Amino acid sequence: MGHRQAAGGIGSLARPNCRGFEKDYWLPGQGWRWIEFGNNLPQSALYRTAAYQVYPNTGVRDQLFWGGTQMGNFSIQSVINLLCGLTSTPEQGKWQTIWKVKAPQKMKVLLWLIYHDALMSNEKRVKRELATDPNCASCDNTTENIEHILRSCNVVRSVWDYFERSGQGLHNPHMGVQEWVHRNITMTGGDSHWPTKFTIIVWWLWRWCNERAELRAMLRGLTIAREKGYKKLVVLLDSTTMVGLLQGTMTNNARHSTLIQQCRRLLELSNWEVVLTHCFRESNKVADAMANMGIGL
């Protein structure tokens, strides 16, 4: 029985006009009988064969392995995926695909995080006891997860509808998020620049979501400080964009105008003093402490 040591299949080792099993070409204690079949296989197949060892007397019976799933277990869903062309590519190929996208490194890192399901959402915050409401702030009674943030939220849906009407990209709503991302960054037909466009769109949607969350947190923090009666307040922000929007040195963002105006009204009240200061993310001790708490939950 053969035991795999490295990736890649080797198929049958039988020579022309010769019938036998892999074990027939294996010499215990020495290895493969290369002289008996080496001339009948291409060099690439020989390299893959060298990654295997044969243990003919283990007493373990061979088992059937279904290639439609990673674990080899047969399921109706895997058959549907194969028939519809929704099967996932090998994991290693996915990682390599990300780095081939022509986009800034920070955007490719975001794709990598999406593949790992590592982006924060209200659904995850509730599970980690960092929040009590799993719903999206823009959609009523809809759980905010990664799929919702990047694809199905009412606010971002109009973005994808525009590109779908223009025939750009793949917008199958039945695909998982990881598969959806992978298919779009590997598209070869139509617009050759679509993988780059798609990556930029996803990155800006995620950034917009974060800016909205930071503005809501800012508004909530200022409201609490007012309720507690603080007269002097220093606010440390690691986002220069946030500081610029709140101080009025940057052009107002139409999507966030309501939140920005609410924050500015609180900042401009005459009976207290609020100082906005930009700091680097690594020096924001409060955010660092909360992040460390989240890891342990």
LUMVEX-719991 format. One line per field, with one value per residue (C-alpha): residue in one letter; x, y, z. Coordinates in steps of 0.02 Angstrom, whole numbers. Each point is the difference from the previous one (the first is absolute). Layout:
BEGIN
type: [a / ...]
px: [X / ...]
py: [Y / ...]
pz: [Z / ...]
This chain:
BEGIN
type: [m / g / h / r / q / a / a / g / g / i / g / s / l / a / r / p / n / c / r / g / f / e / k / d / y / w / l / p / g / q / g / w / r / w / i / e / f / g / n / n / l / p / q / s / a / l / y / r / t / a / a / y / q / v / y / p / n / t / g / v / r / d / q / l / f / w / g / g / t / q / m / g / n / f / s / i / q / s / v / i / n / l / l / c / g / l / t / s / t / p / e / q / g / k / w / q / t / i / w / k / v / k / a / p / q / k / m / k / v / l / l / w / l / i / y / h / d / a / l / m / s / n / e / k / r / v / k / r / e / l / a / t / d / p / n / c / a / s / c / d / n / t / t / e / n / i / e / h / i / l / r / s / c / n / v / v / r / s / v / w / d / y / f / e / r / s / g / q / g / l / h / n / p / h / m / g / v / q / e / w / v / h / r / n / i / t / m / t / g / g / d / s / h / w / p / t / k / f / t / i / i / v / w / w / l / w / r / w / c / n / e / r / a / e / l / r / a / m / l / r / g / l / t / i / a / r / e / k / g / y / k / k / l / v / v / l / l / d / s / t / t / m / v / g / l / l / q / g / t / m / t / n / n / a / r / h / s / t / l / i / q / q / c / r / r / l / l / e / l / s / n / w / e / v / v / l / t / h / c / f / r / e / s / n / k / v / a / d / a / m / a / n / m / g / i / g / l]
px: [0 / 71 / 16 / 12 / 140 / -24 / -133 / -46 / -73 / 97 / -134 / 39 / 181 / -32 / 116 / -66 / -47 / 28 / -127 / 40 / -23 / 110 / 67 / 68 / 119 / 58 / 150 / -15 / 146 / 63 / -140 / -74 / 59 / 32 / 84 / -163 / -113 / 104 / 11 / -189 / -48 / 35 / 125 / -138 / -89 / 162 / 26 / -176 / 27 / 158 / -107 / -86 / 48 / -84 / -43 / -68 / -32 / -89 / -163 / -98 / -127 / -12 / -147 / -104 / 34 / -126 / 95 / -143 / 39 / 161 / -33 / -48 / -178 / -140 / -143 / -141 / 58 / 172 / -81 / -104 / 156 / 91 / -145 / -20 / 185 / 6 / 138 / 142 / 177 / 138 / 37 / 180 / -54 / -115 / 141 / 110 / -143 / -15 / 181 / -17 / -135 / 65 / -48 / 85 / 61 / -125 / -143 / 70 / 16 / -186 / -37 / 109 / -101 / -163 / 64 / 36 / -171 / 101 / -91 / -98 / -189 / -142 / -40 / 176 / -2 / -154 / 80 / 153 / -112 / 64 / -174 / -182 / -77 / 54 / -103 / 60 / -20 / -62 / -119 / -145 / 8 / 141 / 151 / 162 / 130 / 139 / -116 / -123 / 133 / 81 / -143 / -181 / -18 / -127 / 133 / 129 / -123 / -18 / 187 / -4 / -163 / 87 / 142 / -120 / -103 / 158 / 46 / 153 / 45 / -87 / -145 / -74 / -92 / 6 / 189 / 89 / 101 / 169 / -53 / -77 / 162 / 105 / -104 / 7 / 188 / 34 / -117 / 89 / -140 / -72 / 86 / 180 / 11 / -150 / 100 / 86 / -163 / -88 / 138 / -6 / -190 / 3 / 136 / -96 / -162 / 91 / 84 / -166 / -75 / 143 / -16 / -185 / 37 / 132 / -118 / -136 / 124 / 56 / -179 / -37 / 158 / -35 / -179 / 57 / 130 / -136 / -116 / 139 / 31 / 180 / 61 / 166 / 26 / 147 / -47 / 137 / -36 / 113 / -92 / 57 / -157 / -109 / 95 / -13 / -187 / -40 / 111 / -66 / 169 / -59 / -145 / -156 / -48 / -179 / -34 / 53 / -62 / -133 / 122 / 133 / -120 / -61 / 180 / 44 / -150 / 58 / 180 / -53 / -101 / 67 / -10 / 141 / 170 / 39 / 170 / 16 / 174 / 67 / 108 / 78 / -99 / 137 / 1 / -187 / 6 / -188 / -31 / 146 / -69 / -173 / 75 / 96 / -160 / -88 / 134 / -30 / -188]
py: [0 / 171 / 142 / 176 / 115 / 150 / 79 / -71 / -161 / -125 / -106 / -179 / -58 / -147 / -13 / -34 / -184 / -26 / -16 / 36 / 107 / 136 / -123 / -108 / 141 / 29 / -85 / 0 / 88 / 71 / 92 / 6 / -116 / 147 / -106 / -97 / 147 / 160 / 5 / -9 / 155 / 185 / 83 / 96 / -163 / -76 / 148 / -23 / -187 / 31 / 88 / -165 / -149 / -170 / -103 / -164 / -92 / 127 / -98 / 159 / -15 / 129 / 120 / 94 / 188 / 121 / 139 / 123 / 42 / 34 / -140 / -127 / -23 / -8 / 124 / 60 / 179 / -42 / -77 / 157 / 107 / -106 / 8 / 189 / 35 / 63 / -112 / 80 / -3 / -70 / 112 / 27 / 65 / 126 / 80 / 10 / 79 / 143 / 54 / 2 / 134 / 167 / 106 / 83 / -118 / 63 / -49 / -174 / -20 / 37 / -140 / -115 / 45 / -33 / -173 / -32 / 69 / 115 / 165 / 67 / 22 / 29 / -185 / -40 / 140 / -75 / -173 / 76 / 99 / 166 / 53 / -44 / 34 / -110 / 99 / 120 / 184 / 38 / -147 / -44 / -170 / -65 / -85 / 87 / -128 / 10 / -50 / 135 / 136 / -32 / -61 / 1 / 156 / 122 / 135 / -99 / -96 / 149 / -6 / -181 / 28 / 134 / -117 / -145 / 106 / 45 / -184 / 8 / -131 / -153 / 35 / -171 / 28 / -187 / -4 / 11 / 158 / -86 / -85 / 161 / 96 / -138 / -10 / 188 / 18 / -144 / 51 / -2 / 42 / 171 / 142 / -52 / 132 / -65 / -93 / 164 / 98 / -128 / 5 / 191 / -1 / -126 / 98 / 164 / -83 / -69 / 167 / 90 / -122 / 34 / 189 / -13 / -109 / 123 / 147 / -93 / -42 / 182 / 62 / -126 / 45 / 187 / -30 / -103 / 133 / 134 / -105 / -27 / 187 / 7 / 177 / -42 / -145 / -61 / -118 / -106 / -58 / -108 / 50 / 162 / -6 / 3 / 147 / 96 / -32 / 52 / 154 / 54 / -4 / -135 / -2 / -66 / -178 / 1 / -178 / 42 / 180 / -31 / -83 / 132 / 144 / -80 / -19 / 179 / 71 / -86 / 57 / 181 / 15 / 145 / -76 / -126 / -17 / -145 / -26 / -119 / -75 / -120 / -142 / -152 / -160 / -89 / 140 / -4 / -94 / -6 / -80 / -118 / -54 / -32 / -100 / -108 / -29 / -54 / -130 / -85 / -14]
pz: [0 / -47 / 124 / -66 / 61 / -115 / -110 / -169 / -68 / -105 / -81 / -55 / -2 / -114 / -151 / -176 / -18 / 186 / 140 / 181 / 154 / 73 / 128 / -143 / -43 / 178 / 82 / 191 / 82 / -165 / -88 / -174 / -138 / -115 / -132 / -29 / -39 / -3 / -190 / -21 / 101 / -26 / 118 / 90 / 43 / 64 / 116 / 70 / 18 / 102 / 130 / 44 / 105 / -8 / 154 / -72 / 164 / 109 / 5 / -40 / -139 / -138 / 11 / -127 / -6 / -77 / -90 / 15 / 182 / 93 / 126 / -133 / 65 / -128 / 13 / -113 / 23 / -69 / -155 / -26 / 18 / -130 / -123 / 23 / -8 / 180 / 62 / 96 / -65 / 111 / 148 / -48 / -169 / 82 / 98 / -154 / -97 / 124 / -18 / -190 / 5 / -62 / 149 / 150 / 135 / 129 / -115 / -28 / 188 / 13 / -124 / 105 / 155 / -93 / -49 / 185 / 53 / 114 / -26 / 148 / -11 / 122 / -5 / 61 / 127 / 81 / 5 / 87 / 118 / -69 / -56 / 31 / -171 / -148 / -127 / -133 / 43 / -176 / -24 / 116 / 86 / -111 / 79 / -45 / -54 / -129 / -142 / 49 / 17 / -169 / -107 / 58 / 108 / -72 / -2 / -101 / -108 / -117 / -34 / -59 / -95 / -103 / -52 / -28 / -121 / -94 / -15 / 111 / 128 / 71 / 117 / 44 / 167 / 39 / 12 / 166 / 27 / -19 / -162 / -64 / 30 / -77 / -158 / -26 / 22 / -119 / -142 / -168 / -122 / -37 / 93 / 34 / 136 / 96 / 136 / 44 / -8 / 109 / 131 / 8 / 16 / 142 / 89 / -9 / 58 / 151 / 35 / -14 / 125 / 121 / -17 / 39 / 152 / 63 / -20 / 96 / 136 / 6 / 15 / 136 / 96 / -7 / 57 / 149 / 47 / -3 / 106 / 128 / 12 / -61 / -37 / -82 / -117 / -106 / -142 / -78 / -177 / -107 / -159 / -82 / -106 / 155 / 74 / -163 / -19 / 178 / -2 / -170 / -86 / -121 / -122 / 82 / -45 / -65 / 59 / 178 / 4 / 133 / 121 / -34 / 33 / 162 / 61 / -49 / 93 / 159 / -26 / -25 / 161 / 104 / 174 / -23 / -85 / -116 / -82 / -148 / -19 / -129 / 64 / -83 / 17 / 97 / 130 / 30 / 165 / 24 / -170 / 29 / 169 / -72 / -144 / 123 / 99 / -159 / -39 / 166 / -21]
